Amino acid sequence: LEHHLMSVAEKIVVLGASDNPMRPSFAAAKLLYNKGFDIYPVSINLLSDKSMELSGMQADTVTVFLHAAKQKKYYQYILSLHPKRIIFNPGTENPELEALAKSQQIQIIKGCTIAMLVSGIW
């Protein structure tokens, strides 16, 4: 029960969230929400001054659904959230951001958010 209560309070930023039900980021956000996580879906279409209002918030996890080439301009944003971990979903691996995160003691996980949720790993 204690672990469950911890999970419910966990803040998860879904970077590259989509409102298209066919996209993996949509499925991941929906699964996280249904499991009781406090989710913050951030669409790159909305990643403007408005979504930067999330800066200053502490996130437990940032799960990335953006290809590495599109991540660079969000490095500071991601790091400003002071996440405990960053999940790089398949196709989003980024050695440069991984090194930056590790230098700030942020755990790196290379895996599929959906698979981790469905299998019970998370």
Phi and psi restraints in degrees (value plus and minus 20) as a CYANA .aco file:
   2 GLU   PHI     -79.5   -39.5
   2 GLU   PSI     -64.0   -24.0
   3 HIS   PHI     -82.4   -42.4
   3 HIS   PSI     -61.2   -21.2
   4 HIS   PHI     -80.8   -40.8
   4 HIS   PSI     -63.7   -23.7
   5 LEU   PHI     -83.8   -43.8
   5 LEU   PSI     -57.5   -17.5
   6 MET   PHI     -83.2   -43.2
   6 MET   PSI     -64.3   -24.3
   7 SER   PHI     -82.3   -42.3
   7 SER   PSI     -59.3   -19.3
   8 VAL   PHI     -81.0   -41.0
   8 VAL   PSI     -55.8   -15.8
   9 ALA   PHI    -103.0   -63.0
   9 ALA   PSI     -29.6    10.4
  10 GLU   PHI     -85.0   -45.0
  10 GLU   PSI     110.7   150.7
  11 LYS   PHI    -115.4   -75.4
  11 LYS   PSI     103.0   143.0
  12 ILE   PHI    -139.9   -99.9
  12 ILE   PSI     103.3   143.3
  13 VAL   PHI    -116.2   -76.2
  13 VAL   PSI     104.6   144.6
  14 VAL   PHI    -121.4   -81.4
  14 VAL   PSI      77.4   117.4
  15 LEU   PHI    -105.2   -65.2
  15 LEU   PSI     100.0   140.0
  16 GLY   PHI      75.4   115.4
  16 GLY   PSI       3.3    43.3
  17 ALA   PHI     -82.0   -42.0
  17 ALA   PSI     127.8   167.8
  18 SER   PHI    -146.5  -106.5
  18 SER   PSI     129.8   169.8
  19 ASP   PHI    -114.5   -74.5
  19 ASP   PSI     -10.4    29.6
  20 ASN   PHI    -110.0   -70.0
  20 ASN   PSI      94.4   134.4
  21 PRO   PHI     -78.4   -38.4
  21 PRO   PSI     -35.2     4.8
  22 MET   PHI    -104.7   -64.7
  22 MET   PSI     -29.7    10.3
  23 ARG   PHI    -108.6   -68.6
  23 ARG   PSI     120.8   160.8
  24 PRO   PHI     -77.2   -37.2
  24 PRO   PSI     -54.5   -14.5
  25 SER   PHI     -85.1   -45.1
  25 SER   PSI     -52.5   -12.5
  26 PHE   PHI     -86.1   -46.1
  26 PHE   PSI     -67.7   -27.7
  27 ALA   PHI     -82.1   -42.1
  27 ALA   PSI     -61.5   -21.5
  28 ALA   PHI     -84.0   -44.0
  28 ALA   PSI     -66.4   -26.4
  29 ALA   PHI     -81.4   -41.4
  29 ALA   PSI     -61.5   -21.5
  30 LYS   PHI     -85.1   -45.1
  30 LYS   PSI     -63.8   -23.8
  31 LEU   PHI     -82.2   -42.2
  31 LEU   PSI     -65.4   -25.4
  32 LEU   PHI     -79.4   -39.4
  32 LEU   PSI     -65.5   -25.5
  33 TYR   PHI     -81.4   -41.4
  33 TYR   PSI     -66.4   -26.4
  34 ASN   PHI     -84.8   -44.8
  34 ASN   PSI     -45.5    -5.5
  35 LYS   PHI    -107.8   -67.8
  35 LYS   PSI     -17.2    22.8
  36 GLY   PHI      71.1   111.1
  36 GLY   PSI     -10.1    29.9
  37 PHE   PHI     -93.8   -53.8
  37 PHE   PSI     134.7   174.7
  38 ASP   PHI    -110.0   -70.0
  38 ASP   PSI      77.4   117.4
  39 ILE   PHI    -122.1   -82.1
  39 ILE   PSI     129.0   169.0
  40 TYR   PHI    -147.6  -107.6
  40 TYR   PSI      68.9   108.9
  41 PRO   PHI     -93.3   -53.3
  41 PRO   PSI     105.3   145.3
  42 VAL   PHI    -139.3   -99.3
  42 VAL   PSI      91.5   131.5
  43 SER   PHI    -106.6   -66.6
  43 SER   PSI     121.2   161.2
  44 ILE   PHI     -85.2   -45.2
  44 ILE   PSI     -44.8    -4.8
  45 ASN   PHI     -87.5   -47.5
  45 ASN   PSI     -46.5    -6.5
  46 LEU   PHI    -121.4   -81.4
  46 LEU   PSI     -23.3    16.7
  47 LEU   PHI     -94.5   -54.5
  47 LEU   PSI      58.1    98.1
  48 SER   PHI    -149.1  -109.1
  48 SER   PSI    -179.4  -139.4
  49 ASP   PHI     -77.5   -37.5
  49 ASP   PSI     -57.2   -17.2
  50 LYS   PHI     -82.3   -42.3
  50 LYS   PSI     -68.0   -28.0
  51 SER   PHI     -94.9   -54.9
  51 SER   PSI     -37.9     2.1
  52 MET   PHI     -88.0   -48.0
  52 MET   PSI     -29.8    10.2
  53 GLU   PHI     -81.4   -41.4
  53 GLU   PSI     -40.8    -0.8
  54 LEU   PHI     -89.0   -49.0
  54 LEU   PSI     -38.1     1.9
  55 SER   PHI     -78.3   -38.3
  55 SER   PSI     125.6   165.6
  56 GLY   PHI      74.5   114.5
  56 GLY   PSI     -39.5     0.5
  57 MET   PHI     -98.5   -58.5
  57 MET   PSI     128.2   168.2
  58 GLN   PHI    -118.6   -78.6
  58 GLN   PSI     103.9   143.9
  59 ALA   PHI    -124.3   -84.3
  59 ALA   PSI     123.2   163.2
  60 ASP   PHI     -96.1   -56.1
  60 ASP   PSI     -60.6   -20.6
  61 THR   PHI    -160.2  -120.2
  61 THR   PSI     120.4   160.4
  62 VAL   PHI    -134.9   -94.9
  62 VAL   PSI     100.0   140.0
  63 THR   PHI    -125.3   -85.3
  63 THR   PSI     103.6   143.6
  64 VAL   PHI    -119.5   -79.5
  64 VAL   PSI     108.0   148.0
  65 PHE   PHI    -143.5  -103.5
  65 PHE   PSI      10.6    50.6
  66 LEU   PHI    -136.4   -96.4
  66 LEU   PSI     117.6   157.6
  67 HIS   PHI     -81.6   -41.6
  67 HIS   PSI     130.7   170.7
  68 ALA   PHI     -70.6   -30.6
  68 ALA   PSI     -59.8   -19.8
  69 ALA   PHI     -81.8   -41.8
  69 ALA   PSI     -45.2    -5.2
  70 LYS   PHI    -115.8   -75.8
  70 LYS   PSI     -23.9    16.1
  71 GLN   PHI    -102.8   -62.8
  71 GLN   PSI     -50.1   -10.1
  72 LYS   PHI     -71.8   -31.8
  72 LYS   PSI     -64.1   -24.1
  73 LYS   PHI     -90.2   -50.2
  73 LYS   PSI     -27.1    12.9
  74 TYR   PHI    -127.9   -87.9
  74 TYR   PSI     -15.9    24.1
  75 TYR   PHI     -72.4   -32.4
  75 TYR   PSI     -73.0   -33.0
  76 GLN   PHI     -83.3   -43.3
  76 GLN   PSI     -59.1   -19.1
  77 TYR   PHI     -80.2   -40.2
  77 TYR   PSI     -69.3   -29.3
  78 ILE   PHI     -80.5   -40.5
  78 ILE   PSI     -68.5   -28.5
  79 LEU   PHI     -86.8   -46.8
  79 LEU   PSI     -49.3    -9.3
  80 SER   PHI     -87.4   -47.4
  80 SER   PSI     -38.3     1.7
  81 LEU   PHI    -100.4   -60.4
  81 LEU   PSI     -29.8    10.2
  82 HIS   PHI      28.6    68.6
  82 HIS   PSI      31.1    71.1
  83 PRO   PHI     -89.1   -49.1
  83 PRO   PSI     134.4   174.4
  84 LYS   PHI     -97.2   -57.2
  84 LYS   PSI     -50.1   -10.1
  85 ARG   PHI    -168.7  -128.7
  85 ARG   PSI     133.2   173.2
  86 ILE   PHI    -143.5  -103.5
  86 ILE   PSI     107.3   147.3
  87 ILE   PHI    -120.8   -80.8
  87 ILE   PSI     101.8   141.8
  88 PHE   PHI    -118.3   -78.3
  88 PHE   PSI      86.1   126.1
  89 ASN   PHI     -89.6   -49.6
  89 ASN   PSI     139.4   179.4
  90 PRO   PHI     -71.0   -31.0
  90 PRO   PSI     109.6   149.6
  91 GLY   PHI      71.9   111.9
  91 GLY   PSI     -22.1    17.9
  92 THR   PHI    -133.6   -93.6
  92 THR   PSI     -17.2    22.8
  93 GLU   PHI     -74.1   -34.1
  93 GLU   PSI     121.1   161.1
  94 ASN   PHI    -171.8  -131.8
  94 ASN   PSI      77.0   117.0
  95 PRO   PHI     -75.3   -35.3
  95 PRO   PSI     -56.4   -16.4
  96 GLU   PHI     -84.9   -44.9
  96 GLU   PSI     -70.0   -30.0
  97 LEU   PHI     -88.0   -48.0
  97 LEU   PSI     -55.6   -15.6
  98 GLU   PHI     -80.3   -40.3
  98 GLU   PSI     -63.2   -23.2
  99 ALA   PHI     -85.3   -45.3
  99 ALA   PSI     -62.4   -22.4
 100 LEU   PHI     -80.3   -40.3
 100 LEU   PSI     -64.2   -24.2
 101 ALA   PHI     -84.7   -44.7
 101 ALA   PSI     -65.5   -25.5
 102 LYS   PHI     -80.9   -40.9
 102 LYS   PSI     -54.8   -14.8
 103 SER   PHI     -86.6   -46.6
 103 SER   PSI     -37.7     2.3
 104 GLN   PHI    -127.7   -87.7
 104 GLN   PSI       0.6    40.6
 105 GLN   PHI      38.6    78.6
 105 GLN   PSI      15.3    55.3
 106 ILE   PHI    -115.6   -75.6
 106 ILE   PSI     108.4   148.4
 107 GLN   PHI     -89.9   -49.9
 107 GLN   PSI     117.7   157.7
 108 ILE   PHI    -126.6   -86.6
 108 ILE   PSI     108.9   148.9
 109 ILE   PHI    -144.5  -104.5
 109 ILE   PSI     104.6   144.6
 110 LYS   PHI    -123.4   -83.4
 110 LYS   PSI      88.2   128.2
 111 GLY   PHI    -197.0  -157.0
 111 GLY   PSI     155.9   195.9
 112 CYS   PHI    -116.7   -76.7
 112 CYS   PSI      97.8   137.8
 113 THR   PHI     -74.6   -34.6
 113 THR   PSI     -64.6   -24.6
 114 ILE   PHI     -82.3   -42.3
 114 ILE   PSI     -67.3   -27.3
 115 ALA   PHI     -82.2   -42.2
 115 ALA   PSI     -60.3   -20.3
 116 MET   PHI     -84.0   -44.0
 116 MET   PSI     -59.6   -19.6
 117 LEU   PHI     -90.0   -50.0
 117 LEU   PSI     -65.6   -25.6
 118 VAL   PHI     -87.5   -47.5
 118 VAL   PSI     -58.1   -18.1
 119 SER   PHI    -100.9   -60.9
 119 SER   PSI     -31.1     8.9
 120 GLY   PHI      66.8   106.8
 120 GLY   PSI     -15.5    24.5
 121 ILE   PHI     -82.3   -42.3
 121 ILE   PSI     -53.8   -13.8
